[in-house]
């Protein structure tokens, strides 16, 4: 077995044992592009070896996806197969696990009418609302990993040959995901422990407000009462530990949906709906975006913000030190799974209800009253840089540094 195949085996084992943590008798549902088939086969093997009863694959293909957006009638984007939405809800109800495997093509839908993309995204989010409630409350185990493909390589390494770029991107993915370690699973256990130490520190602080300052950013962000910081792995409803994102470097909590004021400017490109939004800014008043601009992808940003009322408000605030593996790679991945873990970030849209103590136990109406944002979307965007300073305001009004020059102040 070649060295690459050995690493790919480790990556597959990591997704099963650290990502979704499959157990005896469980069903695993995998969403994957057909170009990732060699990796998927390895994942399936490890899932059955871990005791899975069933592994079901939902294949997709970028070329077919683009063809639909180019040629399908308008009404096609307002419809979503009911059987599929019901199937995902039933899977969640019955304790199944979900692994999403990405092969990112940042420019997949470049040139497609943004309205079509926005309609399709909203239709899918509406149909899958019940399933997403399970996922975002960590009631089931779910995870995301990414596999290099030629389109992603061309975006990340535009000046390299396809062969060399593919080699470099695989090397970066393996390193960032700790697959290059002798024992990646143990390395992830140590990493999760490190993130939990920072989570504990922040939960002990219980800041009332976070203040962000950097070039183009001057933002005041209130946290909800009884907020909870989380990071690394999480416990599902049945008490099993899993890692939703591989990689992850963040600790995150919940902004109050009506408590954000000021301006924030992006520091990384945002890939959303098969298009890239770059160099954009958002201005908030009482939690809602009241003004925005973008040098690239303005229409895509506009349609994102118009998804619903909650899409103009924040559902997540995440802190990531600039001195972290993905940031230190010096690469822009044009993929949120990687770029959000190189940079402090915020998310427009739905909040994770368990970022408030017992928030997941409340009906959505009660959640909204307490400042837990409700929306059909959840889109992270990056604001971190070596020039970002963050202060925390305590309940007594005193202020202390949390981050200086992009890194932890304590």
C-alpha positions in Angstrom: 0.0 0.0 0.0 1.4 3.4 -1.0 1.9 6.2 1.5 -1.0 8.1 0.0 -3.3 5.1 0.4 -2.3 4.7 4.0 -3.2 8.3 4.7 -6.5 8.0 2.8 -7.3 4.9 5.0 -6.5 7.0 8.1 -8.7 9.8 6.8 -11.6 7.4 6.3 -11.2 5.9 9.7 -11.1 9.4 11.2 -14.4 10.3 9.6 -16.1 7.2 11.0 -14.6 7.1 14.5 -14.0 10.8 15.3 -16.5 12.4 12.9 -19.8 10.5 13.3 -18.6 7.9 15.8 -20.6 5.1 14.3 -21.7 2.4 16.8 -23.2 -1.1 16.7 -26.5 -1.4 14.9 -26.6 2.2 13.7 -27.5 3.4 10.2 -25.1 5.8 8.5 -26.3 8.1 5.7 -23.5 9.5 3.4 -24.0 12.5 1.1 -21.1 12.5 -1.5 -20.1 13.6 -5.0 -19.4 10.7 -7.3 -15.8 11.9 -7.7 -15.2 10.9 -4.1 -16.1 7.2 -4.7 -12.7 5.8 -3.8 -12.8 7.5 -0.4 -16.4 6.7 0.2 -15.7 3.0 -0.3 -13.1 3.2 2.5 -15.5 5.0 4.8 -18.2 2.3 4.2 -15.7 -0.4 5.1 -14.8 1.3 8.4 -18.4 2.0 9.2 -19.4 -1.7 8.8 -16.3 -2.7 10.8 -17.5 -0.3 13.6 -20.8 -2.1 13.7 -23.1 -0.2 11.3 -26.2 -2.1 10.3 -26.8 -0.1 7.1 -24.7 2.5 5.1 -26.7 4.4 2.5 -25.1 6.6 -0.1 -26.8 9.7 -1.6 -24.6 10.5 -4.7 -24.5 13.8 -6.4 -22.6 15.2 -9.4 -21.5 18.8 -10.1 -22.0 18.5 -13.8 -25.6 17.3 -13.4 -26.2 20.0 -10.8 -25.1 22.8 -13.1 -27.1 21.3 -16.0 -30.2 21.5 -14.0 -29.6 25.2 -13.1 -29.0 26.0 -16.7 -31.8 24.1 -18.3 -34.6 23.1 -15.9 -37.8 25.1 -15.9 -38.2 27.9 -13.2 -40.8 25.9 -11.2 -38.3 23.1 -10.7 -36.5 25.2 -8.1 -39.6 25.7 -6.0 -40.0 21.9 -5.6 -38.2 19.4 -3.3 -38.9 15.7 -3.2 -41.1 15.0 -0.2 -39.9 11.4 0.0 -36.3 12.7 0.5 -37.2 15.2 3.2 -39.3 12.6 5.0 -36.5 10.0 4.7 -34.0 12.3 6.4 -36.4 13.2 9.2 -37.1 9.5 9.8 -33.3 8.8 9.8 -32.8 11.4 12.5 -35.8 10.2 14.5 -34.4 6.7 14.5 -30.9 7.7 15.6 -29.1 7.5 12.3 -25.8 9.4 11.7 -25.0 11.6 8.7 -21.7 12.1 7.0 -21.4 14.9 4.4 -18.4 14.5 2.1 -17.5 17.6 0.0 -15.5 17.9 -3.2 -15.7 21.7 -3.4 -16.0 23.5 -6.7 -16.1 27.2 -5.6 -17.2 28.4 -9.1 -19.7 25.6 -9.8 -22.7 28.0 -10.4 -20.8 31.0 -11.6 -22.9 32.9 -14.2 -26.2 31.2 -13.1 -29.0 33.6 -12.2 -28.6 34.1 -8.4 -32.4 34.2 -8.0 -32.5 30.5 -9.2 -29.9 29.5 -6.7 -31.6 31.5 -3.9 -35.0 29.9 -4.7 -33.4 26.4 -4.7 -31.6 27.0 -1.4 -34.7 28.3 0.3 -36.9 25.4 -1.0 -34.4 22.8 0.2 -34.0 24.5 3.6 -37.8 24.7 4.0 -38.3 21.0 3.1 -35.5 19.8 5.3 -36.4 22.1 8.3 -37.4 19.2 10.6 -34.2 17.3 9.9 -32.1 20.4 10.4 -33.7 20.9 13.8 -32.3 17.5 14.8 -28.9 18.3 13.4 -28.5 21.8 14.7 -29.5 20.7 18.2 -26.9 17.9 18.1 -29.7 15.3 18.6 -28.0 13.2 16.0 -24.3 12.6 15.1 -23.2 14.3 12.0 -19.9 15.4 10.4 -18.4 17.0 7.3 -15.1 16.2 5.6 -13.7 17.4 2.3 -11.9 15.7 -0.6 -9.7 17.5 -3.2 -11.0 17.6 -6.7 -9.6 19.3 -9.9 -11.8 22.3 -9.6 -10.9 23.0 -6.0 -7.2 22.5 -6.8 -7.4 25.1 -9.7 -8.9 27.6 -7.3 -6.4 27.1 -4.4 -3.3 26.6 -6.6 -4.0 28.5 -9.8 -0.3 28.7 -10.8 0.4 25.0 -10.4 -0.1 22.1 -12.8 -3.2 20.0 -12.0 -0.9 17.1 -10.9 1.3 19.2 -8.6 -1.7 21.2 -7.3 -3.5 18.0 -6.4 -0.5 16.7 -4.6 -0.2 19.9 -2.6 -3.8 20.1 -1.7 -4.0 16.5 -0.5 -0.8 17.2 1.6 -2.5 20.3 3.1 -5.8 18.5 3.8 -4.0 15.6 5.5 -1.9 17.9 7.6 -4.7 20.3 8.7 -6.9 17.3 9.6 -4.1 15.7 11.6 -4.1 12.7 9.3 -0.4 12.9 8.9 0.1 12.0 12.6 1.1 8.5 13.6 -2.2 8.2 15.5 -4.7 10.7 14.1 -7.5 9.6 16.4 -5.4 10.2 19.5 -4.2 13.5 18.0 -7.9 14.5 17.7 -8.6 13.5 21.3 -5.8 15.8 22.5 -7.0 18.6 20.2 -10.6 18.3 21.5 -9.2 18.5 25.1 -7.3 21.7 24.2 -10.4 23.3 22.7 -12.4 22.3 25.8 -10.0 24.2 28.0 -10.7 27.4 26.1 -14.4 26.7 26.2 -14.3 26.3 30.0 -12.4 29.6 30.3 -15.0 31.5 28.2 -18.0 29.9 29.9 -16.5 30.9 33.3 -16.3 34.6 32.1 -20.0 34.9 30.9 -19.3 38.1 29.0 -22.3 40.3 28.3 -20.9 41.9 25.2 -18.0 41.3 22.7 -16.4 44.3 21.0 -14.6 43.7 17.7 -12.2 46.2 16.2 -10.1 45.9 13.1 -9.7 47.8 9.8 -13.3 48.1 8.4 -14.7 46.6 11.6 -16.2 48.2 14.7 -18.8 46.0 16.1 -20.6 45.5 19.4 -22.2 42.1 19.9 -24.3 41.1 22.8 -24.4 37.5 23.9 -27.6 35.9 25.0 -28.2 35.3 28.7 -27.1 31.9 29.9 -25.0 31.5 26.7 -22.8 28.4 26.3 -19.5 28.3 24.5 -18.8 25.1 22.6 -15.9 23.9 20.5 -14.3 20.8 19.0 -16.6 17.8 19.5 -20.1 17.6 21.0 -22.4 15.1 22.7 -25.4 13.8 20.8 -28.7 13.3 22.5 -27.8 9.7 23.3 -24.6 10.9 25.1 -22.1 9.9 22.4 -19.2 12.2 21.5 -18.7 13.2 17.9 -16.9 15.9 15.8 -19.3 17.8 13.5 -16.4 19.4 11.5 -13.1 18.0 10.4 -11.1 20.2 10.6 -12.1 22.5 13.4 -10.2 25.1 15.4 -13.1 27.2 16.7 -14.9 27.9 19.9 -18.3 29.4 19.3 -21.4 30.8 21.1 -24.6 32.7 20.5 -25.2 36.4 19.7 -28.4 37.9 20.8 -30.5 38.2 17.6 -31.4 41.9 18.4 -28.1 42.9 20.1 -25.6 43.5 17.3 -24.6 47.0 16.3 -21.9 48.5 14.1 -20.0 47.5 10.9 -18.0 44.3 10.1 -15.9 43.7 7.1 -15.0 40.3 5.6 -11.4 39.1 5.5 -11.8 35.9 3.4 -13.8 35.2 0.3 -17.1 33.5 1.0 -18.3 30.6 -1.2 -22.0 30.4 -1.1 -24.4 28.6 -3.4 -21.6 27.8 -6.0 -20.5 31.5 -6.2 -17.9 33.5 -4.4 -18.6 36.7 -2.5 -15.5 38.9 -1.8 -14.6 42.0 0.0 -18.0 42.6 1.6 -19.2 44.5 4.6 -22.4 44.5 6.7 -23.8 47.2 8.9 -26.0 46.2 11.8 -28.6 48.1 13.9 -30.4 46.3 16.7 -29.2 43.0 15.4 -30.4 43.4 11.7 -28.3 44.2 8.6 -29.4 47.6 7.4 -26.7 48.2 4.8 -24.3 46.0 2.9 -21.8 46.1 0.1 -19.6 43.6 -1.9 -17.0 44.1 -4.5 -17.7 40.6 -5.9 -20.9 38.7 -5.6 -23.2 41.5 -4.6 -26.3 39.9 -6.0 -25.5 36.6 -4.3 -25.1 38.4 -1.0 -28.4 40.2 -1.6 -30.3 37.0 -2.2 -28.7 35.4 0.9 -29.9 38.3 3.1 -33.4 38.1 1.6 -33.8 34.4 2.4 -36.0 35.4 5.4 -36.0 37.9 8.2 -33.6 35.9 10.3 -31.0 35.8 7.5 -30.2 39.4 8.3 -29.4 38.6 11.9 -26.5 36.6 13.5 -26.8 33.1 14.8 -23.2 32.4 15.7 -20.0 34.1 16.9 -16.8 32.0 16.7 -13.3 32.7 17.9 -10.2 31.2 16.1 -6.7 32.4 16.8 -4.7 33.7 13.8 -1.9 31.4 14.9 -3.6 28.2 13.9 -2.9 25.4 11.4 -5.1 26.5 8.6 -4.2 30.2 8.9 -0.5 29.3 9.1 -0.8 27.4 5.8 -1.1 30.8 4.1 -3.8 29.4 1.8 -7.3 30.6 1.0 -9.4 27.5 0.4 -12.5 29.1 -1.0 -14.4 26.6 1.2 -16.0 27.5 4.5 -15.2 24.3 6.2 -11.5 25.2 6.0 -11.5 29.0 5.8 -13.8 29.4 8.9 -11.2 27.5 10.9 -8.5 29.9 9.9 -10.3 33.0 11.1 -12.7 34.4 13.7 -16.1 34.3 12.0 -19.8 35.1 12.4 -22.8 33.4 10.9 -25.9 34.9 9.4 -29.1 33.0 10.1 -30.2 30.2 12.4 -28.5 29.8 15.8 -27.5 26.5 17.4 -30.0 26.3 20.2 -27.7 24.5 22.5 -25.5 27.5 22.6 -27.9 28.6 25.3 -28.3 26.5 28.5 -31.3 24.2 27.8 -32.1 26.2 24.7 -32.7 23.1 22.6 -35.5 22.1 25.0 -37.5 25.2 24.2 -40.1 25.6 21.3 -38.9 27.9 18.6 -41.3 30.7 19.7 -39.7 30.8 23.1 -36.2 30.6 21.6 -37.0 33.7 19.5 -38.2 35.6 22.5 -34.9 34.9 24.3 -32.7 36.1 21.3 -32.1 32.7 19.7 -32.2 33.6 16.0 -34.5 31.6 13.7 -33.9 31.3 10.0 -33.9 28.8 7.1 -30.2 29.5 6.5 -26.9 29.4 8.4 -23.9 30.9 6.6 -20.5 31.5 8.2 -18.3 34.4 7.0 -14.8 35.2 8.1 -13.7 38.4 9.8 -10.5 37.4 11.5 -7.0 38.9 10.8 -3.7 39.7 12.6 -5.2 43.2 13.1 -8.3 42.0 14.9 -8.7 42.9 18.6 -11.6 41.6 20.7 -12.7 42.8 24.2 -15.1 41.2 26.5 -17.5 43.3 28.6 -18.5 41.7 31.9 -21.9 42.1 33.7 -20.4 44.8 35.9 -19.4 46.9 32.9 -15.6 46.2 33.2 -13.8 45.4 30.0 -10.9 43.0 29.4 -9.0 41.8 26.3 -9.9 38.4 24.8 -7.8 38.7 21.6 -5.0 41.0 20.6 -3.6 41.1 17.1 -5.7 38.1 16.2 -4.5 35.8 19.0 -5.7 34.9 22.5 -4.9 37.5 25.1 -5.1 34.8 27.8 
